[in-house]
């Protein structure tokens, strides 16, 4: 990874997941933002530079897929990692939609860090 600190937006309605991810991201030298809804995520993305988005697929009101569609209207290159505890979307389908990776819940933090690091190296 280059020397600039990378910023990651974590979007999940489950606060425990956000807390665990934020601790790991800090340990790995990333900065982060937390959003508990797509609406919060959109506000952060409008006001803050973000290098990667990690989002849950299933959330109340709008889904991670909705967030991906909104992102792709303005930023086709921002890497987006889907987290999901459900098998309702295959990795191939997610990639066709424009996602960069899919990580199944529950996941090992080291797995998520590895995925994020590999996407941010590009």
C-alpha positions as CSV (number, residue, x, y, z in Angstrom):
1,X,0.0,0.0,0.0
2,X,1.3,3.5,-0.7
3,X,2.2,5.8,2.2
4,X,-1.0,7.9,2.2
5,X,-3.4,6.8,5.0
6,X,-6.5,5.2,3.4
7,X,-10.0,6.0,4.5
8,X,-12.7,3.4,4.7
9,X,-16.5,3.9,5.1
10,X,-18.2,1.0,7.0
11,X,-22.0,0.9,6.5
12,X,-24.0,-1.6,8.6
13,X,-27.1,-1.2,10.8
14,X,-25.5,-3.7,13.3
15,X,-23.5,-1.4,15.6
16,X,-21.4,-4.4,16.9
17,X,-20.1,-5.1,13.5
18,X,-19.2,-1.5,13.0
19,X,-17.4,-1.3,16.3
20,X,-15.4,-4.5,15.6
21,X,-14.4,-3.4,12.2
22,X,-13.4,0.1,13.3
23,X,-11.1,-1.4,15.9
24,X,-9.4,-3.6,13.4
25,X,-9.1,-0.8,10.8
26,X,-7.4,1.5,13.3
27,X,-5.0,-1.4,14.2
28,X,-4.2,-1.7,10.5
29,X,-3.5,2.0,10.1
30,X,-6.7,3.0,8.2
31,X,-8.9,5.9,9.1
32,X,-12.6,5.1,9.0
33,X,-16.1,6.5,9.0
34,X,-19.2,4.7,10.3
35,X,-22.7,4.9,8.9
36,X,-25.7,2.9,10.2
37,X,-27.8,3.5,7.1
38,X,-27.5,4.3,3.4
39,X,-28.7,7.9,4.1
40,X,-25.9,8.4,6.6
41,X,-23.4,6.9,4.1
42,X,-24.5,9.2,1.3
43,X,-24.0,12.2,3.6
44,X,-20.5,11.1,4.5
45,X,-19.6,10.4,0.9
46,X,-20.6,13.9,-0.1
47,X,-18.5,15.5,2.6
48,X,-15.5,13.3,3.1
49,X,-12.9,11.6,0.9
50,X,-13.2,7.9,1.1
51,X,-11.0,5.3,-0.6
52,X,-13.2,2.2,0.0
53,X,-16.7,1.3,1.2
54,X,-17.6,-1.8,3.1
55,X,-21.4,-2.2,3.3
56,X,-23.8,-4.8,4.5
57,X,-26.3,-5.8,1.9
58,X,-29.4,-6.2,4.0
59,X,-30.3,-3.1,6.0
60,X,-33.7,-1.4,6.8
61,X,-35.0,1.2,4.3
62,X,-32.3,0.9,1.7
63,X,-29.9,-1.9,1.1
64,X,-26.2,-2.0,0.3
65,X,-27.2,-2.7,-3.3
66,X,-29.1,0.6,-3.3
67,X,-26.0,2.3,-2.0
68,X,-23.9,0.7,-4.7
69,X,-26.3,1.9,-7.4
70,X,-26.1,5.5,-5.9
71,X,-22.3,5.4,-5.8
72,X,-22.0,4.2,-9.4
73,X,-23.9,7.2,-10.6
74,X,-21.1,9.5,-9.5
75,X,-18.1,7.3,-8.9
76,X,-17.5,4.2,-11.0
77,X,-14.1,3.4,-9.5
78,X,-14.6,3.5,-5.7
79,X,-14.1,0.0,-4.4
80,X,-17.2,-1.5,-2.7
81,X,-17.1,-4.6,-0.5
82,X,-20.4,-6.3,0.3
83,X,-20.8,-8.1,3.6
84,X,-23.6,-10.5,3.9
85,X,-24.9,-13.2,6.2
86,X,-27.3,-14.4,3.5
87,X,-26.8,-16.3,0.2
88,X,-29.3,-14.2,-1.7
89,X,-26.6,-12.7,-3.9
90,X,-23.7,-14.6,-5.5
91,X,-20.3,-13.1,-5.8
92,X,-20.6,-13.2,-9.6
93,X,-23.9,-11.2,-9.4
94,X,-22.4,-8.7,-7.0
95,X,-19.4,-8.2,-9.4
96,X,-21.8,-7.6,-12.4
97,X,-23.5,-4.9,-10.3
98,X,-20.2,-3.2,-9.7
99,X,-19.1,-4.5,-6.3
100,X,-15.4,-5.2,-5.9
101,X,-15.7,-8.1,-3.5
102,X,-18.2,-10.1,-1.3
103,X,-17.3,-11.3,2.2
104,X,-19.7,-13.7,4.0
105,X,-20.7,-13.1,7.6
106,X,-19.5,-14.2,10.0
107,X,-15.9,-13.4,8.8
108,X,-12.5,-13.3,10.3
109,X,-11.2,-9.8,10.7
110,X,-8.0,-10.8,9.0
111,X,-10.0,-11.9,5.9
112,X,-11.7,-8.5,5.7
113,X,-8.4,-6.6,6.2
114,X,-6.8,-8.7,3.4
115,X,-9.6,-7.9,1.0
116,X,-9.5,-4.2,1.8
117,X,-5.7,-4.1,1.5
118,X,-5.7,-5.8,-1.9
119,X,-8.4,-3.5,-3.2
120,X,-6.5,-0.4,-2.0
121,X,-3.2,-1.5,-3.6
122,X,-4.7,-1.0,-7.1
